[in-house]
Amino acid sequence: MRLLLVEDDRMIGESLRAALRTEGYAVDWVRDAPAALGTLATERFDLVLLDLGLGPAERAPGGDTVRDGLDVLRALRARGDATPVIVVTARDARGERVTGLDAGADDYIVKPFEFDELTARIRAVLRRHAGRAQPTLEYGGVSLDPATRQVTHHGVPVLLSAREFAVLEALLARPGALLSRAQLEDRLYGWGEEIESNAVSVYVHQLRRKLGADFIKTVRGVGYFVGSATSGATPA
């Protein structure tokens, strides 16, 4: 999963980005409101972690004035962008929480917080956004638990690397949906991380070796999907 972290405090930003990457997320980080709006206008993310206190007023792309994270949130929703947003802020007054949620936030967590609570909230928001009630992803005898990062194949535990897990999670999240190599790379790598040309093919090969040669299907020159042969594949 690819996250955008919007946080102006360098120490907090660096530590959060590093911790989230160890959990298998691809994390990109911007430090001000205009950069957040510009990035979200041109790139796709599965979720945004948004600080509210982002410093003085600036001009965003298009000329809109954005003063803080709340302006980012309002502008995002005003242009019809439904990307899930969790507000991560030190503003703990009840009125601030109500305002943030009413402006379009999907959740709100107050600093300081325990990291495991943040990751649980990320999983819950992503699950709701996908329309799933169950916390696990299951298909064809394969079960994946995002919370424990455990995978089983017909009840037998399967050991996966962090990036094998990320590829499998992306495919299991939407059985039958076709994901291109570029879409899978977006879920694996953040800005500045070197992408090997055949990385996705290698991870798919390793997953097939562990889960069965026919579990992940290929549409040659287009991408990969998980699903039955009769269901076909639709672009994600």
C-alpha positions in Angstrom: 0.0 0.0 0.0 1.2 3.5 -0.9 0.8 6.3 1.7 1.4 10.0 1.6 2.7 11.5 4.8 2.1 15.3 5.2 4.1 16.4 8.2 6.2 19.5 8.7 8.2 18.4 11.7 11.4 16.8 10.3 12.0 14.5 13.3 8.4 13.2 13.4 8.3 12.8 9.6 11.5 10.8 9.4 10.6 8.5 12.2 7.1 7.9 11.0 8.3 7.2 7.4 10.9 4.8 8.6 8.5 2.9 11.0 5.8 2.6 8.3 8.3 1.3 5.8 9.3 -1.5 8.2 5.5 -2.4 8.2 5.7 -2.9 4.4 4.1 0.4 3.3 5.5 2.5 0.5 5.7 6.0 2.1 6.2 9.4 0.4 6.6 12.5 2.5 5.9 16.2 1.9 6.2 19.0 4.5 3.8 21.7 3.5 0.2 22.2 2.2 0.9 23.2 -1.4 3.2 20.3 -1.9 0.5 18.0 -0.5 -2.2 19.3 -2.9 0.2 19.3 -5.9 1.3 15.7 -5.2 -2.3 14.5 -4.7 -3.3 16.2 -8.0 -0.8 14.2 -10.0 -0.2 10.9 -8.1 -2.4 8.2 -6.6 -2.1 7.1 -3.0 -4.1 4.5 -1.0 -4.2 6.7 2.1 -3.0 10.1 3.4 -1.7 10.8 6.9 -2.3 14.5 7.3 -0.9 16.9 10.0 -3.1 20.0 10.5 -0.4 22.5 11.6 1.6 23.0 8.4 2.9 26.5 8.9 2.2 29.9 7.2 -0.1 30.5 4.3 1.2 29.6 0.8 -0.2 29.5 -2.7 -1.1 26.1 -3.9 -1.2 25.1 -7.6 -4.1 26.8 -9.2 -3.8 29.9 -6.9 -5.8 28.7 -4.0 -4.7 29.8 -0.6 -3.9 27.0 1.8 -3.0 27.8 5.4 -2.9 24.4 7.0 -3.9 20.7 6.8 -7.5 21.5 7.2 -7.4 23.6 4.0 -5.7 20.6 2.3 -8.5 18.3 3.4 -11.2 20.7 2.3 -9.6 21.3 -1.1 -9.1 17.6 -1.6 -12.8 16.8 -1.0 -14.0 19.9 -2.9 -12.3 18.5 -6.1 -14.0 15.1 -5.6 -10.9 13.2 -4.4 -12.0 10.4 -2.2 -8.6 9.2 -1.1 -8.9 8.1 2.6 -7.4 10.6 5.1 -6.3 10.1 8.7 -5.6 13.4 10.5 -2.5 13.0 12.7 -2.2 16.1 14.8 -1.5 17.6 18.2 -4.8 19.5 18.1 -6.8 17.6 20.7 -9.8 19.8 21.4 -13.2 18.2 20.8 -14.2 21.0 18.4 -11.0 20.4 16.3 -11.8 16.7 16.0 -15.4 17.5 15.0 -14.2 20.0 12.4 -11.7 17.6 11.0 -14.1 14.8 10.6 -16.8 17.0 9.2 -14.3 18.4 6.7 -13.9 14.9 5.3 -11.4 13.1 7.4 -11.9 9.3 7.7 -10.3 9.2 11.1 -8.4 11.4 13.6 -5.6 10.5 15.9 -4.0 12.8 18.4 -0.2 13.1 19.1 1.5 11.6 20.9 0.1 8.2 20.0 1.3 4.5 20.1 2.5 3.4 16.7 0.5 0.2 16.8 -2.7 2.2 17.2 -1.9 4.3 14.1 -1.3 1.1 12.0 -4.5 -0.4 13.3 -6.4 2.7 12.3 -4.7 2.6 8.9 -5.8 -0.9 8.4 -9.4 -0.1 9.5 -9.7 2.9 7.2 -8.4 0.9 4.2 -10.8 -1.9 5.0 -13.8 0.4 5.2 -12.7 2.2 2.0 -12.6 -1.2 0.2 -16.0 -2.1 1.5 -14.7 -5.1 3.5 -16.0 -6.2 6.8 -13.5 -9.0 7.5 -10.0 -8.0 8.6 -8.4 -10.9 6.6 -8.1 -11.2 2.8 -8.9 -14.6 1.5 -9.1 -16.3 -1.9 -8.4 -19.8 -3.3 -7.2 -21.3 0.0 -4.9 -18.4 0.7 -5.5 -16.2 3.7 -3.6 -13.0 4.5 -3.9 -11.1 7.8 -2.7 -7.4 7.4 -2.6 -7.0 11.2 -0.3 -10.0 12.0 1.3 -10.1 8.6 0.7 -13.8 8.5 -0.2 -15.8 5.4 -1.5 -19.3 5.2 -2.1 -21.6 2.2 -4.9 -24.2 3.0 -4.1 -23.6 6.7 -0.4 -24.0 6.4 1.8 -20.9 7.3 3.7 -19.4 4.4 6.8 -17.3 5.0 6.9 -14.2 2.8 9.3 -11.3 2.5 7.9 -7.8 3.1 7.7 -7.1 -0.6 6.2 -10.5 -1.5 3.6 -9.7 1.1 2.9 -6.3 -0.4 2.4 -7.7 -3.9 0.1 -10.5 -2.6 -1.9 -8.0 -0.5 -2.5 -5.7 -3.5 -3.7 -8.7 -5.6 -5.9 -10.2 -2.9 -7.5 -6.9 -2.1 -9.4 -7.0 -5.4 -9.7 -10.6 -6.9 -10.2 -10.4 -10.6 -8.8 -6.9 -10.9 -5.8 -6.5 -13.3 -2.8 -4.7 -11.8 0.0 -3.5 -14.1 3.7 -3.8 -13.2 3.7 0.0 -12.6 0.7 -0.2 -10.2 2.4 -2.9 -8.2 5.7 -0.9 -8.1 3.8 2.0 -6.7 2.8 -0.2 -3.8 6.3 -1.4 -3.2 8.5 1.7 -3.5 8.5 5.3 -2.2 10.3 8.3 -3.8 14.0 7.9 -4.0 14.0 4.1 -3.7 15.7 2.3 -6.5 13.4 0.1 -8.6 14.9 -2.9 -10.3 13.5 -3.5 -13.7 12.3 -7.0 -13.1 11.5 -6.7 -9.4 7.7 -7.4 -9.8 8.3 -10.4 -12.0 10.7 -11.8 -9.4 8.2 -11.4 -6.5 5.4 -12.9 -8.6 7.6 -15.9 -9.4 8.4 -16.4 -5.8 4.8 -16.2 -4.8 3.8 -18.8 -7.4 6.5 -21.1 -6.1 5.1 -20.8 -2.5 1.3 -20.7 -3.3 1.0 -22.6 -6.6 2.0 -22.0 -10.2 -1.6 -21.0 -11.2 -2.5 -18.8 -8.2 -1.4 -15.6 -9.8 -2.3 -15.2 -13.5 -0.6 -13.1 -16.1 -2.1 -11.1 -19.0 1.1 -10.9 -21.1 2.3 -7.3 -21.5 -0.4 -5.9 -19.3 -0.2 -7.2 -15.7 -1.3 -9.7 -13.1 -4.4 -10.7 -11.3 -5.8 -13.3 -8.8 -9.1 -14.9 -9.8 -10.7 -17.9 -11.5 -10.2 -18.5 -15.2 -13.9 -17.9 -15.9 -14.1 -14.6 -14.1 -11.7 -12.8 -16.3 -9.7 -9.7 -15.4 -10.8 -6.1 -15.4 -8.4 -3.1 -15.2 -8.0 -1.8 -11.7 
